[in-house]
């Protein structure tokens, strides 16, 4: 067998905060308060008031859900008055912190930010497979509305995306393509609903296990919406979904769509110490698939630039990668790059 190194890129497109514990590249001059909302479906950032008040009233050791007497948990004894700390000065605002085990009501556990419609959080995340090749499929639809986006090498010199939609919906996402073995892990991580365009038998096998198969959404003759062909009937890359129509479809077919436990991420506004400001970095999967991210100090986000042609004579060509749904360039609050050993 051949040993390869596979680059896996996770872009937290809509997170205005940074996740602690990752120190690949720290963006320079990131604002000390959450980003304000912008056009094109960018998630509205949490105001400084409520989260700061929460952090001020709950010291780190008490930021957990209250004890459950029915579960046999004992409440902590009261703190003696003599040991009670003096109240903090209002002149020094508390840091913005959400997670990893407690998120204030209406906060998206995938971004650490407030959502415009908290009812969207009472469901499973929707995981959608989106193609990146051939180049004619660009610009794709809906990726700017995803909370997390994964990109990884799929073979044949190409990469592909998986968008995780939770805190907001997108009325058109795609073009949707086939699954790969890695997608099972993403589906399990988020306990999500997986929307894809079928797969080969070795890939389908782990997806058809009893705990996953009921949470798959694939094309049938009578499930448009939520999964529809849009465009020329004989085209191949013309399958799209409306994430806002998934819930009704799952209810109709009797699929469990209750909110899973998504604790685990911790968000802070401060940039983790690194010593290596990540103003720009590039990733090359092959001579066919390559791109770079560039930090925009005006927005505090990384902007995505995608290759426009094969590398020839060490010459690279790029253009901004936009979202057809919004017309805006794709941007991410955090970009994590993992170099993974892989046996093919």
C-alpha positions as CSV (number, residue, x, y, z in Angstrom):
1,X,0.0,0.0,0.0
2,X,1.0,3.6,-0.6
3,X,1.5,6.0,2.3
4,X,0.2,9.5,1.7
5,X,0.0,12.7,3.7
6,X,-3.5,14.2,3.5
7,X,-4.2,17.8,4.3
8,X,-7.5,18.4,6.1
9,X,-8.6,21.9,6.4
10,X,-11.4,23.0,8.8
11,X,-12.7,26.5,8.3
12,X,-15.0,27.8,11.0
13,X,-16.6,30.2,8.5
14,X,-18.9,32.0,10.8
15,X,-17.1,32.0,14.2
16,X,-16.2,35.4,15.4
17,X,-14.2,33.9,18.3
18,X,-11.2,31.7,18.4
19,X,-11.2,28.1,19.8
20,X,-8.6,27.6,22.5
21,X,-6.0,24.9,22.3
22,X,-5.2,25.3,18.6
23,X,-2.0,27.3,17.9
24,X,-1.3,26.9,14.2
25,X,-1.5,30.6,13.1
26,X,-2.8,33.5,15.1
27,X,-4.4,36.3,13.1
28,X,-2.8,39.7,13.8
29,X,-4.8,42.5,15.3
30,X,-8.1,40.7,15.8
31,X,-10.6,42.9,17.5
32,X,-11.1,42.4,21.3
33,X,-14.9,42.4,21.0
34,X,-17.1,40.0,18.9
35,X,-17.5,40.9,15.2
36,X,-20.6,42.7,14.2
37,X,-23.0,41.2,11.7
38,X,-22.4,41.7,8.0
39,X,-24.4,41.1,4.9
40,X,-24.5,37.8,3.0
41,X,-25.7,35.6,5.7
42,X,-22.8,36.1,8.2
43,X,-24.0,35.1,11.6
44,X,-24.7,38.0,14.0
45,X,-22.0,38.1,16.7
46,X,-23.0,38.0,20.3
47,X,-23.2,41.4,21.9
48,X,-20.7,42.1,24.6
49,X,-23.3,42.7,27.3
50,X,-24.9,39.3,28.0
51,X,-21.8,37.1,27.6
52,X,-19.7,39.5,29.6
53,X,-22.3,39.6,32.4
54,X,-22.4,35.8,32.4
55,X,-18.6,35.5,32.6
56,X,-18.5,38.1,35.4
57,X,-21.2,36.3,37.5
58,X,-19.9,32.8,37.0
59,X,-16.3,32.1,37.9
60,X,-14.7,29.4,35.8
61,X,-15.2,26.6,38.4
62,X,-19.0,27.3,38.5
63,X,-19.7,27.5,34.8
64,X,-21.5,24.2,34.7
65,X,-25.2,23.2,34.6
66,X,-26.9,23.1,38.0
67,X,-26.9,19.8,39.9
68,X,-29.6,17.3,39.1
69,X,-31.0,15.8,42.4
70,X,-32.8,13.1,40.4
71,X,-29.4,11.9,39.2
72,X,-28.0,11.8,42.7
73,X,-25.8,14.9,42.3
74,X,-25.1,16.9,45.4
75,X,-25.2,20.6,45.5
76,X,-21.9,22.3,46.5
77,X,-21.9,23.7,50.1
78,X,-22.4,27.4,50.4
79,X,-19.2,29.5,50.4
80,X,-18.7,31.2,53.8
81,X,-19.3,34.9,53.7
82,X,-15.7,35.6,54.8
83,X,-14.4,33.7,51.8
84,X,-16.6,35.5,49.2
85,X,-14.6,37.4,46.7
86,X,-15.2,41.1,46.3
87,X,-17.3,42.0,43.3
88,X,-15.3,42.8,40.1
89,X,-14.9,46.4,39.1
90,X,-17.2,47.3,36.2
91,X,-14.3,49.2,34.7
92,X,-12.7,45.9,33.6
93,X,-15.0,43.9,31.4
94,X,-14.8,40.2,31.8
95,X,-13.4,38.2,28.8
96,X,-15.8,36.6,26.3
97,X,-15.8,32.9,27.0
98,X,-18.3,30.3,26.0
99,X,-18.0,26.5,26.4
100,X,-16.7,23.9,26.6
101,X,-19.5,22.4,28.8
102,X,-21.8,25.4,29.3
103,X,-23.2,27.7,26.7
104,X,-25.6,30.5,27.5
105,X,-29.2,30.2,26.1
106,X,-29.4,31.0,22.4
107,X,-25.6,30.4,21.9
108,X,-24.5,28.2,19.1
109,X,-22.1,25.6,20.5
110,X,-20.3,25.3,17.2
111,X,-19.4,29.0,17.0
112,X,-19.8,30.4,20.6
113,X,-22.0,33.2,19.2
114,X,-25.7,34.1,19.7
115,X,-28.1,33.0,16.9
116,X,-30.9,35.1,15.4
117,X,-33.3,32.1,15.7
118,X,-32.6,30.0,18.8
119,X,-35.2,27.4,17.6
120,X,-32.8,26.3,14.9
121,X,-30.5,24.9,17.7
122,X,-33.3,22.4,18.7
123,X,-32.4,20.0,15.9
124,X,-29.5,18.0,14.5
125,X,-26.8,19.7,12.5
126,X,-27.1,19.2,8.7
127,X,-23.9,17.9,7.1
128,X,-23.8,18.5,3.3
129,X,-21.2,17.2,0.8
130,X,-20.3,20.0,-1.7
131,X,-18.1,19.5,-4.8
132,X,-15.1,21.7,-5.7
133,X,-14.4,20.2,-9.1
134,X,-14.7,20.5,-12.1
135,X,-14.0,24.2,-11.9
136,X,-17.2,24.9,-13.7
137,X,-19.2,24.2,-10.5
138,X,-17.8,27.4,-8.9
139,X,-18.9,29.5,-7.3
140,X,-20.8,27.0,-5.2
141,X,-23.9,27.8,-3.3
142,X,-24.5,28.2,0.5
143,X,-21.1,27.5,2.1
144,X,-20.9,31.0,3.7
145,X,-23.9,30.0,5.8
146,X,-22.2,27.0,7.3
147,X,-20.8,27.1,10.8
148,X,-18.0,24.7,10.0
149,X,-16.6,23.6,6.6
150,X,-14.2,20.7,6.1
151,X,-12.1,20.4,3.0
152,X,-9.9,17.3,2.2
153,X,-8.2,15.4,-0.6
154,X,-10.5,12.9,-2.3
155,X,-8.1,11.5,-4.9
156,X,-7.6,12.2,-8.6
157,X,-5.7,15.4,-7.5
158,X,-8.9,17.1,-6.2
159,X,-10.4,18.2,-2.9
160,X,-14.0,18.4,-1.8
161,X,-16.0,20.3,0.9
162,X,-18.4,19.2,3.7
163,X,-20.5,22.1,5.2
164,X,-22.0,21.8,8.7
165,X,-25.2,23.9,8.9
166,X,-26.7,24.5,12.4
167,X,-27.1,28.1,13.6
168,X,-28.6,29.2,10.3
169,X,-30.1,27.8,7.1
170,X,-29.3,28.2,3.5
171,X,-32.0,28.0,0.9
172,X,-29.7,26.5,-1.7
173,X,-26.5,24.4,-1.0
174,X,-24.5,22.6,-3.6
175,X,-23.7,21.2,-6.0
176,X,-24.0,18.0,-3.9
177,X,-21.7,15.1,-4.7
178,X,-20.9,11.6,-3.5
179,X,-19.6,10.6,-0.1
180,X,-16.1,9.4,1.0
181,X,-15.0,7.3,3.9
182,X,-14.0,10.3,5.9
183,X,-17.6,11.6,5.9
184,X,-18.7,9.0,8.4
185,X,-16.4,10.6,11.0
186,X,-17.8,14.0,10.4
187,X,-21.4,12.7,10.7
188,X,-20.6,11.0,14.0
189,X,-18.8,14.0,15.4
190,X,-21.8,16.2,15.0
191,X,-24.4,13.5,15.3
192,X,-25.8,15.1,12.2
193,X,-28.1,14.5,9.2
194,X,-25.9,13.7,6.2
195,X,-27.0,14.9,2.8
196,X,-25.0,13.5,-0.1
197,X,-25.3,12.2,-3.7
198,X,-24.8,8.5,-3.1
199,X,-21.5,6.6,-2.9
200,X,-19.7,3.4,-3.9
201,X,-20.5,0.2,-1.9
202,X,-17.3,0.3,0.3
203,X,-18.2,3.9,1.4
204,X,-21.9,3.1,1.9
205,X,-21.2,0.1,4.1
206,X,-20.2,2.1,7.3
207,X,-23.0,4.6,6.7
208,X,-25.7,1.9,6.6
209,X,-25.1,0.8,10.2
210,X,-28.2,0.8,12.4
211,X,-27.2,4.0,14.2
212,X,-26.5,6.0,11.1
213,X,-28.7,4.9,8.2
214,X,-31.9,6.7,9.4
215,X,-30.0,10.0,9.4
216,X,-29.0,9.8,5.7
217,X,-30.7,12.0,3.1
218,X,-30.1,10.9,-0.6
219,X,-32.0,11.6,-3.8
220,X,-35.2,9.7,-4.5
221,X,-37.9,10.3,-7.0
222,X,-40.2,11.9,-4.5
223,X,-38.0,13.9,-2.1
224,X,-37.8,17.3,-3.8
225,X,-37.8,19.3,-1.6
226,X,-35.5,19.1,0.2
227,X,-33.2,17.5,-2.4
228,X,-33.7,18.9,-5.9
229,X,-32.1,19.0,-9.3
230,X,-31.7,22.6,-10.5
231,X,-30.6,23.5,-14.0
232,X,-30.2,21.5,-17.2
233,X,-31.8,18.0,-16.8
234,X,-28.8,16.3,-18.4
235,X,-26.2,18.1,-16.2
236,X,-24.3,16.1,-13.6
237,X,-23.5,18.7,-11.0
238,X,-27.0,20.0,-10.5
239,X,-28.2,18.5,-7.2
240,X,-28.9,21.0,-4.4
241,X,-30.6,21.0,-1.0
242,X,-32.5,23.6,1.1
243,X,-31.4,23.1,4.7
244,X,-34.5,24.8,5.9
245,X,-36.7,22.1,4.4
246,X,-34.8,19.2,6.0
247,X,-36.7,19.2,9.3
248,X,-40.1,18.8,7.7
249,X,-38.9,16.0,5.5
250,X,-37.4,14.2,8.5
251,X,-40.6,14.6,10.5
252,X,-42.7,13.2,7.6
253,X,-40.6,10.1,7.4
254,X,-40.4,9.7,11.2
255,X,-36.7,10.4,11.6
256,X,-35.4,11.5,15.0
257,X,-34.2,15.1,14.7
258,X,-33.8,16.0,18.4
259,X,-31.0,18.2,19.5
260,X,-27.8,16.2,20.3
261,X,-25.3,17.1,23.0
262,X,-22.7,19.3,21.2
263,X,-20.5,20.4,24.1
264,X,-16.8,20.3,23.7
265,X,-15.6,23.5,22.0
266,X,-14.5,26.5,24.0
267,X,-14.5,30.0,22.5
268,X,-12.6,33.1,23.5
269,X,-12.3,36.4,21.8
270,X,-8.6,36.7,22.6
271,X,-6.2,35.2,20.0
272,X,-4.2,32.2,21.4
273,X,-0.4,33.0,21.8
274,X,1.5,31.7,18.9
275,X,4.4,34.0,17.8
276,X,3.6,33.3,14.2
277,X,1.0,35.7,12.8
278,X,-0.9,34.0,10.0
279,X,-1.4,36.9,7.6
280,X,-1.4,34.6,4.6
281,X,-0.8,30.9,4.0
282,X,-1.3,28.6,1.0
283,X,-2.3,24.9,0.7
284,X,-1.5,22.8,-2.3
285,X,-3.2,19.4,-2.6
286,X,-1.8,18.9,-6.1
287,X,-0.9,20.8,-9.3
288,X,-4.6,20.8,-10.0
289,X,-6.0,21.8,-6.6
290,X,-4.5,24.6,-4.5
291,X,-5.6,27.7,-2.7
292,X,-4.6,30.3,-0.1
293,X,-6.1,32.3,2.8
294,X,-5.3,35.9,3.4
295,X,-6.2,37.8,6.6
296,X,-8.3,40.9,6.1
297,X,-7.7,43.3,9.1
298,X,-10.8,45.3,8.2
299,X,-13.1,42.4,8.9
300,X,-10.9,40.3,11.1
301,X,-11.5,37.3,8.9
302,X,-9.5,35.1,6.4
303,X,-10.5,35.4,2.8
304,X,-10.4,32.4,0.4
305,X,-8.7,32.5,-3.0
306,X,-9.0,29.4,-5.2
307,X,-6.9,28.2,-8.1
308,X,-8.2,29.0,-11.6
309,X,-5.9,26.6,-13.6
310,X,-3.4,23.8,-13.3
311,X,0.1,24.8,-12.1
312,X,2.4,25.0,-15.1
313,X,6.1,25.9,-15.0
314,X,5.8,26.9,-11.3
315,X,3.1,29.4,-12.2
316,X,0.0,29.6,-10.1
317,X,-3.3,31.4,-10.9
318,X,-5.9,32.5,-8.4
319,X,-9.3,34.2,-8.0
320,X,-11.5,35.0,-5.1
321,X,-13.8,32.1,-4.2
322,X,-17.3,33.5,-3.7
323,X,-20.7,32.1,-2.7
324,X,-23.4,32.2,-5.4
325,X,-26.0,32.5,-2.7
326,X,-24.7,35.8,-1.4
327,X,-22.3,37.0,-4.1
328,X,-19.7,37.6,-1.4
329,X,-16.2,36.1,-1.0
330,X,-15.9,33.1,1.3
331,X,-14.4,34.1,4.7
332,X,-13.6,32.3,7.9
333,X,-13.0,33.4,11.5
334,X,-10.6,30.5,12.2
335,X,-8.8,28.1,9.8
336,X,-7.3,24.9,11.2
337,X,-4.9,22.9,9.1
338,X,-4.1,19.3,10.0
339,X,-1.4,17.3,8.2
340,X,-2.5,13.6,8.6
341,X,-0.7,10.4,7.7
342,X,-2.9,8.3,5.6
343,X,-2.6,4.8,4.1
344,X,-4.3,4.3,0.7
